[in-house]
Every structure is written in C-alpha cells, then in structure tokens.
Amino acid sequence: MIGLLSACGGGDKPEARKADFARQDTFPSTYKADEATPVLIRGATLLTGTGEQRLNTDLLLKDGKISALGEDLKAPRKATVIEARGKWVTPGIIDVHSHLGDYPAPAIESSQDGNEMTAPNTAQVWAEHSVWTQDPQFALALAGGVTTLQILPGSANLFGGRGVTLKNVPGRSVQDMKFPGAPYGLKMACGENPKRVYGGKGSLPSTRMGNVAGYRQAWIEASAYRDKWQDYQGKGGEEPERNLQLETLAGVLNGEILVHNHCYRGEEMAIMMDIAKEFDFQISTFHHAVEAYKVADLLAENKVCAAMWADWWGFKHEAFDMTEANIAIVDQAKACAMIHSDSAIGIQHLNQETAKAMVAGQRAGFHIEPRHAVTWMTLNPAKSLGIDAVTGSLEKGKMADVVIWSGNPFSVYAKADQVFIDGVLMYDRDDPSRQPHSDFELGILDAEGERLPEGGQQ
C-alpha cells in the first residue's frame, strides 16, 4: 500500500506477522508504463494542485516523473518540446466515484455488472472482476483529462464490495489498468437504497435503524474474524477457515482497505462516524454527501473527505436539501472536499463541474481562486484514494500525470489538448493516432479513427 511503512521489531523475538486481509497479491497490478521520451512543456500557466498558480512556467517530464518546474528549463537530448504559451497545465483529473467498465456502453442488461443485489452484505465481491476493459467510455473520460479513476460497486447494499483504482489506459485485462500499490476501497451505502432494495423482501434492513444494526453486526463478526487470524499469526495452531466477506471487512479494521461510503444526509454521516469510532476504523470518504455542509466541522474533526456534485440534487428525498455551495462550505471548514461524477457523462467534464462549484462558493462569499479549486479534482481525490504521495499534484518526483488545456480549465470553452499518463502522451486532440479507441468500436471507425458511413463501407 502506498505510503504504508512497516515497523521494525526489536529484541530477540521477531514481531508476529500481521494477517494480510487485503490480498493485494491475489490479482496483482500488471500495469507497466511505456517508455517515455522527455517532454518539456514551455511557458504555460500551471495550477500545481499545491495552492500555486505559476505564470509562464516550464514543466519537464522525464522517465515517467515530473522532473522540474521553473523558467527557462533546458530541454534534455531528444526531448519533445511543446510550446504552451497561452495554455494552462494541471495534474491529471482523478475521479473517486465511477462505474465505467461495470456499467459499460452500450447500456444493455447483459453487461450491467455493478450491483450484486443478492444480500445486504456482499463485501466479498470485487468491482474489478466485472470491469469490461473495452468500455468505450474510458477513452471519452481520457479526452476530458481523467488519468485515474476508482471503479466502485453500486449502492444497493449495506456493504457493496471492493472498489479498485485504475490508471485510465488501455488494457487487455483489468490488471493491466490497476494503479500499482493503490489500496482497495470498500463501498458502503446508507440511507434509502439498502432499505428500499431489501425492505420489500421482509428481511433486514427495511428501515434506517435496520441499516445501522446491519453494519454493527457485520463489524462485530469481522472483529472476531480478525482476532482469530491475529491469534493464529502470533501463536500458531490450526489455521482458521477463510471467509471472503469477513476478510474484506477485517482489512478495513486493519487499516489496509479504505471505506468509501455512499451517504446523503448529514445526521447519517454523523452516525457512520460514530460507528467507525465504535469499531476503531477510519472512513476515507462520504460519496454524494448532499448534506455535507451541515456536518462540515465533524468531517474536518474526524479527517473524513466528502466527494460531492456541483449541482446534482432533488432526484430523491434524501438528495433534496442541497446547496450549490456544498463543496465550498466543506472546503472552508478545512475538510477534504472534492468533485466526483458517478456518471459516464459527468466524468467527461469534471473541470467544468469544478468550475461551477468554485463560482457557487464565490457567490456565497468565499474567496476561492482556481489555484485552490483545482485541488478538488486532483490532490484531494488522490488523498481520498490513498495515492497522494505519488500523484495528484505537479511536484518533482510524482507521476507525470498531466493535462495541457487550451485555456483556463475552468472556462466552459477550455478543452484538454493533450493528456499524459506517466509521461506518455495518451491523448492528443489534434492527432487521431493519439485518441484511443476500444476494440468494441472496430468496424465503425476507419484507420484514422473517423466514423465510417452506415454499414461500415467506405
């Protein structure tokens, strides 16, 4: 796991080996960035994601990393030089809430694989095992500047299963796309969805109090399971029987797996934070979080992020009490705030969604500039996913996940001109050969990526 350091035991007796509940090596990442020639981006306006806006600044990408930022940088031998005066550069956009691949296009019933609606607790399922890598929507997100995204199970259940963080690159298998070292996430859901799905079946949960009872019972069972394995690791004896469902929950209790919690209402977020205290685990992020502004101080106090929409609300009762200043209010409370999509269309213009949230905050009286608002779509999502040590900002040594915009990315007219992932040019608006297409589109596109006439004949 990125950023996780092992403690060294002292004395003559080695420390007992910790049980591995995350099972990171079971379906390991096979992602390997292509070899990248150095790239020097000259004279752009940089939004670094660290609170800086740097004018007329050069950015050097080398060996897949950000090598330098400054003025009049020297181009290495054989480097590609991009004259970017008048253009803006940001870190790659990171979407913490996507269902691409699990709900691919075309949207037909046989490929809808994101919601295992068979029990309130399906923590044993992993979203990556449903990802269809040929989903054409990945390339559309790339054209919008998205370089990293978390694919989550749906929200029908109290525990929906594991999410997976992907690099937005073509891959034969989902493992070719998996972000190396990124921790797994556990998708949870509170509120209307679980009680609506299971309430008519005459089983728990059918109420919000049933939801809470379901969470607590599951965490009690997971605590016992974790303790049993920890005893085995420390004392030996008969090896406990594996349980995939409890293994994921125990991974949360051990701090190996991050909690991503679908939750709309303020008082429910407060309850979920109390449950986390009862069982001693950390919630990474509340998703959708329409009423996050009501508990912004509690989010800051408990170090919990909120992933929100700019202005998507009112589609059900628990999503009704919305303010467009939601993200700005959470941010001003010093909590970790961010934009997210939960939409195959919204993911294509998260820069514009961020702009709407920024302007709503300004109208509410907050002084918010682009140099800060950019963190809502870059560094803060990286923190939510536990990968901020390696991506999410333009800092020396971080992954060269970079977007060159035609202008201010918070303008409705701005477009992503070029997108780099680990220093490799993955998308170029002016070069059809750098506009990835899915195998699923073969037969409707010609060799240059242009759409063929109906019937597929030239």
C-alpha positions as CSV (number, residue, x, y, z in Angstrom):
1,M,0.0,0.0,0.0
2,I,1.4,3.4,-1.0
3,G,2.7,5.4,2.0
4,L,2.4,2.4,4.4
5,L,5.7,1.7,6.3
6,S,6.5,-1.5,8.1
7,A,7.6,-1.2,11.8
8,C,10.8,-3.0,12.8
9,G,10.6,-5.1,15.9
10,G,13.3,-5.1,18.5
11,G,14.7,-7.7,20.8
12,D,15.4,-11.4,20.2
13,K,11.9,-12.4,19.3
14,P,10.6,-11.2,15.9
15,E,7.3,-9.4,15.8
16,A,4.3,-11.6,14.9
17,R,3.5,-11.4,11.2
18,K,0.3,-9.4,10.5
19,A,-2.5,-11.1,8.7
20,D,-2.9,-10.0,5.1
21,F,-6.6,-9.3,4.6
22,A,-6.3,-7.0,1.6
23,R,-4.8,-9.8,-0.5
24,Q,-3.0,-7.3,-2.8
25,D,-1.1,-10.0,-4.5
26,T,-4.1,-12.2,-5.4
27,F,-5.0,-10.2,-8.5
28,P,-1.8,-8.1,-8.8
29,S,-1.4,-5.0,-11.0
30,T,0.4,-5.8,-14.2
31,Y,0.4,-2.1,-15.3
32,K,3.7,-1.0,-16.8
33,A,4.0,2.4,-18.3
34,D,5.5,2.6,-21.8
35,E,9.0,4.1,-22.1
36,A,8.6,7.8,-22.4
37,T,10.9,10.3,-24.1
38,P,11.4,13.5,-22.1
39,V,8.8,16.2,-22.6
40,L,9.4,19.9,-22.0
41,I,6.2,22.0,-21.8
42,R,7.2,25.6,-22.2
43,G,5.6,28.9,-21.0
44,A,2.3,27.6,-19.7
45,T,0.2,28.7,-16.7
46,L,0.5,26.0,-14.1
47,L,-2.1,25.1,-11.5
48,T,0.1,22.8,-9.4
49,G,-2.5,21.4,-7.1
50,T,-0.4,22.6,-4.1
51,G,-2.1,26.1,-4.0
52,E,0.2,27.7,-6.5
53,Q,-0.7,29.3,-9.9
54,R,2.6,29.8,-11.8
55,L,2.7,32.0,-14.9
56,N,4.9,31.5,-17.9
57,T,6.4,28.4,-16.3
58,D,8.1,25.4,-17.9
59,L,7.4,21.8,-16.8
60,L,9.8,18.9,-17.5
61,L,8.6,15.3,-17.7
62,K,11.3,12.7,-17.6
63,D,11.4,9.0,-17.0
64,G,7.7,9.0,-16.3
65,K,8.0,11.5,-13.5
66,I,7.8,15.2,-13.0
67,S,11.4,16.2,-13.2
68,A,11.4,20.0,-12.8
69,L,9.2,23.2,-12.7
70,G,10.7,26.6,-13.4
71,E,11.6,29.2,-16.0
72,D,13.9,28.7,-19.0
73,L,14.4,25.0,-18.3
74,K,16.8,23.3,-20.7
75,A,15.4,20.5,-22.9
76,P,17.2,17.2,-22.5
77,R,18.6,15.5,-25.5
78,K,15.9,14.1,-27.8
79,A,13.1,15.7,-25.8
80,T,9.8,16.7,-27.2
81,V,9.3,20.4,-26.8
82,I,5.7,21.7,-26.6
83,E,5.3,25.5,-26.9
84,A,2.4,26.1,-24.4
85,R,2.3,29.9,-24.0
86,G,-1.4,30.8,-23.5
87,K,-2.3,27.3,-22.4
88,W,-2.8,26.0,-18.9
89,V,-1.5,22.8,-17.3
90,T,-2.9,20.9,-14.4
91,P,-2.3,17.5,-12.8
92,G,-4.5,14.7,-14.3
93,I,-8.1,14.7,-13.1
94,I,-8.9,11.9,-10.6
95,D,-12.5,10.7,-10.2
96,V,-13.1,8.8,-6.9
97,H,-16.6,7.6,-8.0
98,S,-17.0,5.9,-11.3
99,H,-18.7,2.8,-12.6
100,L,-17.1,2.6,-16.0
101,G,-16.5,-0.9,-17.2
102,D,-19.0,-2.3,-14.7
103,Y,-21.8,-0.3,-16.3
104,P,-20.3,0.0,-19.8
105,A,-21.7,1.3,-23.1
106,P,-23.8,0.2,-24.8
107,A,-26.1,0.1,-21.7
108,I,-27.7,-3.3,-22.2
109,E,-28.9,-5.6,-19.4
110,S,-26.4,-8.4,-20.1
111,S,-23.5,-6.1,-19.3
112,Q,-24.8,-4.3,-16.2
113,D,-22.5,-5.9,-13.6
114,G,-22.1,-3.3,-10.8
115,N,-24.7,-4.2,-8.2
116,E,-24.7,-7.6,-6.6
117,M,-28.3,-7.3,-5.2
118,T,-28.5,-10.7,-3.5
119,A,-27.8,-9.8,0.1
120,P,-27.4,-6.7,2.3
121,N,-23.7,-7.6,2.8
122,T,-21.7,-8.6,-0.3
123,A,-18.3,-7.4,0.9
124,Q,-16.9,-10.5,-0.7
125,V,-17.3,-9.2,-4.3
126,W,-14.7,-7.1,-6.1
127,A,-15.7,-4.5,-8.7
128,E,-12.6,-5.3,-10.8
129,H,-14.0,-8.7,-11.6
130,S,-16.8,-7.0,-13.6
131,V,-14.7,-4.4,-15.4
132,W,-15.0,-4.7,-19.2
133,T,-11.8,-3.1,-20.3
134,Q,-13.2,-2.4,-23.8
135,D,-15.8,0.0,-22.5
136,P,-15.6,3.0,-25.0
137,Q,-16.4,5.3,-22.1
138,F,-12.8,5.1,-20.8
139,A,-11.5,6.9,-23.8
140,L,-14.2,9.6,-23.5
141,A,-13.1,10.2,-19.9
142,L,-9.5,10.5,-21.0
143,A,-10.5,13.2,-23.5
144,G,-11.8,15.1,-20.5
145,G,-8.5,14.9,-18.7
146,V,-9.2,12.0,-16.4
147,T,-6.0,10.0,-15.8
148,T,-7.1,8.0,-12.7
149,L,-10.4,6.7,-11.5
150,Q,-11.9,4.4,-8.9
151,I,-14.4,1.9,-10.0
152,L,-16.9,1.1,-7.3
153,P,-19.8,-1.4,-6.9
154,G,-23.2,0.0,-6.8
155,S,-25.1,1.2,-3.7
156,A,-27.9,-1.3,-3.3
157,N,-26.3,-3.0,-0.3
158,L,-25.0,-2.0,3.2
159,F,-21.7,-3.4,2.0
160,G,-21.4,-3.4,-1.8
161,G,-17.9,-4.9,-2.1
162,R,-14.4,-3.7,-3.0
163,G,-13.6,-0.9,-5.4
164,V,-10.5,-0.7,-7.5
165,T,-8.3,2.3,-8.6
166,L,-7.3,2.3,-12.2
167,K,-5.0,4.2,-14.5
168,N,-7.0,5.4,-17.5
169,V,-5.0,3.4,-20.0
170,P,-6.0,0.7,-22.5
171,G,-5.6,-2.8,-21.1
172,R,-6.3,-6.4,-22.2
173,S,-7.2,-7.2,-18.6
174,V,-8.2,-5.1,-15.7
175,Q,-4.9,-5.9,-14.0
176,D,-3.2,-4.1,-16.9
177,M,-5.0,-0.9,-15.7
178,K,-4.7,-1.3,-11.9
179,F,-2.9,1.6,-10.2
180,P,0.2,0.0,-8.7
181,G,0.2,0.0,-4.9
182,A,-3.2,1.7,-4.6
183,P,-5.2,0.4,-1.6
184,Y,-8.5,-1.2,-2.1
185,G,-11.7,0.6,-1.1
186,L,-14.8,-0.9,0.5
187,K,-18.1,0.5,-0.9
188,M,-20.8,1.0,1.8
189,A,-24.2,2.6,1.5
190,C,-26.5,4.2,3.9
191,G,-30.0,5.7,3.6
192,E,-32.7,4.9,1.2
193,N,-31.0,2.4,-1.2
194,P,-30.4,-0.6,1.1
195,K,-33.8,-0.3,2.9
196,R,-35.6,0.2,-0.5
197,V,-33.9,-2.9,-2.1
198,Y,-34.4,-5.2,0.9
199,G,-37.4,-3.8,2.7
200,G,-39.9,-5.4,0.4
201,K,-38.3,-8.8,0.9
202,G,-39.3,-9.0,4.5
203,S,-35.7,-9.0,5.8
204,L,-33.3,-6.6,7.5
205,P,-32.9,-3.8,6.6
206,S,-36.2,-2.2,5.9
207,T,-35.5,1.0,7.9
208,R,-32.6,3.2,8.7
209,M,-32.3,1.7,12.1
210,G,-32.1,-1.7,10.4
211,N,-29.3,-0.3,8.3
212,V,-27.3,0.6,11.4
213,A,-28.0,-2.8,13.1
214,G,-26.7,-4.5,9.9
215,Y,-23.5,-2.5,9.9
216,R,-22.8,-3.1,13.6
217,Q,-23.5,-6.9,13.4
218,A,-21.1,-7.2,10.4
219,W,-18.3,-5.3,12.2
220,I,-18.7,-7.5,15.3
221,E,-18.3,-10.6,13.2
222,A,-15.3,-9.0,11.3
223,S,-13.6,-8.1,14.6
224,A,-13.9,-11.7,15.8
225,Y,-12.6,-12.9,12.5
226,R,-9.6,-10.5,12.6
227,D,-8.8,-11.5,16.2
228,K,-8.9,-15.2,15.3
229,W,-6.4,-14.7,12.5
230,Q,-4.2,-12.5,14.6
231,D,-4.0,-15.1,17.3
232,Y,-3.1,-17.7,14.7
233,Q,-0.4,-15.5,13.3
234,G,1.0,-14.9,16.7
235,K,0.6,-18.2,18.5
236,G,0.2,-20.8,15.7
237,G,-2.2,-23.7,15.9
238,E,-4.9,-24.7,13.5
239,E,-5.3,-22.2,10.6
240,P,-8.7,-20.5,10.6
241,E,-11.0,-21.1,7.6
242,R,-11.0,-18.2,5.2
243,N,-14.2,-16.1,4.7
244,L,-14.0,-13.7,1.7
245,Q,-16.7,-11.4,3.1
246,L,-15.2,-11.1,6.6
247,E,-11.7,-10.8,5.0
248,T,-12.6,-7.6,3.3
249,L,-14.1,-6.1,6.5
250,A,-11.1,-7.2,8.5
251,G,-8.9,-5.5,6.0
252,V,-10.7,-2.2,6.9
253,L,-10.2,-2.9,10.6
254,N,-6.5,-3.4,10.0
255,G,-6.2,-0.2,8.0
256,E,-5.4,-1.9,4.8
257,I,-8.7,-1.1,2.9
258,L,-10.3,2.3,2.7
259,V,-14.0,3.0,3.4
260,H,-16.0,4.8,0.6
261,N,-19.4,5.5,2.0
262,H,-22.4,6.4,-0.2
263,C,-24.3,8.8,2.2
264,Y,-26.5,11.8,1.6
265,R,-27.9,13.1,4.9
266,G,-25.9,15.0,7.5
267,E,-27.2,13.1,10.5
268,E,-26.4,9.7,8.8
269,M,-22.9,10.8,8.2
270,A,-22.6,11.6,11.9
271,I,-23.9,8.2,12.8
272,M,-21.5,6.5,10.4
273,M,-18.6,8.3,12.0
274,D,-19.8,7.1,15.4
275,I,-19.9,3.5,14.1
276,A,-16.3,4.0,12.9
277,K,-15.3,5.1,16.4
278,E,-17.1,2.1,18.0
279,F,-15.1,-0.4,15.9
280,D,-11.9,1.7,15.5
281,F,-11.7,2.2,11.8
282,Q,-11.4,5.2,9.6
283,I,-13.9,6.4,6.9
284,S,-12.0,7.7,4.0
285,T,-14.8,9.5,2.1
286,F,-18.5,10.1,2.1
287,H,-19.8,10.0,-1.5
288,H,-22.6,12.2,-2.9
289,A,-22.8,13.8,0.5
290,V,-25.5,16.3,-0.5
291,E,-25.8,17.5,3.1
292,A,-22.1,17.5,3.9
293,Y,-22.3,21.2,4.5
294,K,-24.4,20.5,7.7
295,V,-21.6,18.4,9.2
296,A,-18.5,20.1,7.7
297,D,-16.9,20.7,11.1
298,L,-17.4,17.0,12.0
299,L,-15.8,15.9,8.7
300,A,-12.8,18.1,9.5
301,E,-12.6,16.9,13.1
302,N,-12.8,13.2,12.0
303,K,-10.5,13.6,9.0
304,V,-13.1,12.4,6.6
305,C,-13.3,13.6,3.0
306,A,-16.5,14.4,1.1
307,A,-17.0,13.7,-2.6
308,M,-19.8,15.8,-4.0
309,W,-21.6,17.0,-7.1
310,A,-21.7,20.7,-8.1
311,D,-25.4,20.9,-8.7
312,W,-27.0,17.4,-9.0
313,W,-29.8,17.1,-6.5
314,G,-33.5,16.6,-5.9
315,F,-33.9,13.2,-7.7
316,K,-35.0,11.6,-4.4
317,H,-36.0,12.7,-0.9
318,E,-32.6,12.3,0.7
319,A,-30.9,14.3,-2.1
320,F,-33.3,17.3,-1.7
321,D,-31.7,19.6,0.9
322,M,-28.9,20.8,-1.3
323,T,-26.9,23.9,-1.6
324,E,-24.6,24.6,-4.6
325,A,-22.1,26.0,-2.2
326,N,-21.8,22.5,-0.6
327,I,-18.2,21.8,-1.8
328,A,-17.1,25.3,-0.9
329,I,-18.6,25.2,2.6
330,V,-16.9,21.8,3.3
331,D,-13.6,23.2,2.0
332,Q,-13.8,26.4,4.1
333,A,-14.3,24.2,7.2
334,K,-10.8,22.8,6.4
335,A,-12.2,19.4,5.5
336,C,-11.1,17.5,2.4
337,A,-13.6,18.4,-0.3
338,M,-13.7,17.1,-3.9
339,I,-15.8,16.8,-7.1
340,H,-16.9,13.3,-8.3
341,S,-19.0,12.1,-11.2
342,D,-20.9,8.8,-10.6
343,S,-21.8,9.4,-14.3
344,A,-20.3,8.3,-17.6
345,I,-21.2,11.7,-19.0
346,G,-20.2,13.8,-16.0
347,I,-16.7,12.3,-15.9
348,Q,-16.1,13.8,-19.3
349,H,-16.2,17.4,-18.0
350,L,-15.2,17.3,-14.3
351,N,-13.2,20.5,-14.9
352,Q,-16.5,22.3,-15.7
353,E,-18.2,20.7,-12.7
354,T,-15.4,22.0,-10.5
355,A,-15.8,25.5,-12.1
356,K,-19.5,25.5,-11.2
357,A,-18.7,24.6,-7.6
358,M,-16.0,27.3,-7.4
359,V,-18.3,30.0,-8.7
360,A,-21.1,28.9,-6.3
361,G,-18.6,29.3,-3.4
362,Q,-17.7,32.7,-4.7
363,R,-21.3,33.7,-4.8
364,A,-21.7,32.5,-1.2
365,G,-19.0,35.0,-0.2
366,F,-15.9,32.8,-0.1
367,H,-12.7,33.8,-1.7
368,I,-11.8,30.8,-3.9
369,E,-9.3,31.0,-6.7
370,P,-8.6,28.5,-9.5
371,R,-5.2,27.7,-7.8
372,H,-7.1,26.3,-4.9
373,A,-10.2,24.9,-6.6
374,V,-8.0,22.6,-8.8
375,T,-7.3,20.5,-5.7
376,W,-11.0,19.5,-5.7
377,M,-10.3,17.4,-8.9
378,T,-6.7,16.4,-8.3
379,L,-4.9,16.3,-5.0
380,N,-8.0,15.8,-2.7
381,P,-9.3,12.8,-4.7
382,A,-5.7,11.4,-4.6
383,K,-5.8,11.7,-0.8
384,S,-9.2,10.0,-0.7
385,L,-7.7,7.0,-2.6
386,G,-4.5,6.9,-0.6
387,I,-2.3,7.7,-3.6
388,D,-1.4,11.4,-2.9
389,A,2.2,10.5,-2.2
390,V,2.7,9.7,-5.9
391,T,0.1,11.6,-7.9
392,G,-2.5,14.5,-7.7
393,S,-0.1,17.5,-7.9
394,L,2.7,18.9,-10.1
395,E,5.6,18.2,-7.8
396,K,9.0,16.9,-8.5
397,G,9.2,13.1,-8.3
398,K,5.5,12.5,-8.7
399,M,4.0,10.6,-11.6
400,A,3.8,12.6,-14.8
401,D,0.0,12.5,-15.0
402,V,-0.5,15.9,-16.7
403,V,-3.2,17.7,-18.7
404,I,-2.5,20.6,-21.1
405,W,-5.6,22.7,-21.5
406,S,-6.4,25.0,-24.4
407,G,-7.1,27.8,-21.8
408,N,-8.2,28.2,-18.3
409,P,-9.6,24.8,-17.4
410,F,-12.5,26.4,-15.5
411,S,-13.7,28.1,-18.7
412,V,-16.6,26.5,-20.5
413,Y,-14.6,26.9,-23.7
414,A,-11.5,25.0,-22.5
415,K,-10.6,21.6,-23.8
416,A,-8.0,19.1,-22.9
417,D,-5.5,19.4,-25.7
418,Q,-3.0,16.7,-24.5
419,V,-3.1,14.2,-21.7
420,F,0.0,12.4,-20.3
421,I,0.0,9.4,-18.0
422,D,3.4,8.5,-16.5
423,G,4.9,10.9,-19.1
424,V,3.4,9.0,-22.0
425,L,1.2,11.0,-24.4
426,M,-2.1,9.1,-24.2
427,Y,-4.4,11.7,-25.8
428,D,-3.8,14.4,-28.3
429,R,-6.8,16.4,-29.6
430,D,-5.0,17.1,-32.9
431,D,-3.6,13.7,-33.5
432,P,-6.1,10.8,-34.3
433,S,-3.3,8.3,-33.6
434,R,-3.3,9.5,-30.0
435,Q,-7.0,9.2,-29.5
436,P,-7.5,5.6,-28.1
437,H,-10.4,3.6,-29.3
438,S,-11.9,0.4,-27.8
439,D,-11.8,-2.9,-29.8
440,F,-15.6,-2.7,-29.4
441,E,-15.5,0.2,-31.9
442,L,-13.7,-1.8,-34.6
443,G,-15.9,-1.9,-37.7
444,I,-17.5,1.5,-37.1
445,L,-14.2,3.5,-37.3
446,D,-11.7,3.8,-40.1
447,A,-7.9,3.6,-39.6
448,E,-7.8,7.3,-38.7
449,G,-10.5,6.9,-36.1
450,E,-13.1,8.6,-38.2
451,R,-16.7,7.2,-38.1
452,L,-17.5,5.1,-41.2
453,P,-20.7,5.6,-43.1
454,E,-23.6,3.4,-42.1
455,G,-22.9,-0.2,-42.9
456,G,-19.2,0.2,-42.4
457,Q,-18.3,0.7,-46.1
458,Q,-16.0,3.5,-47.5
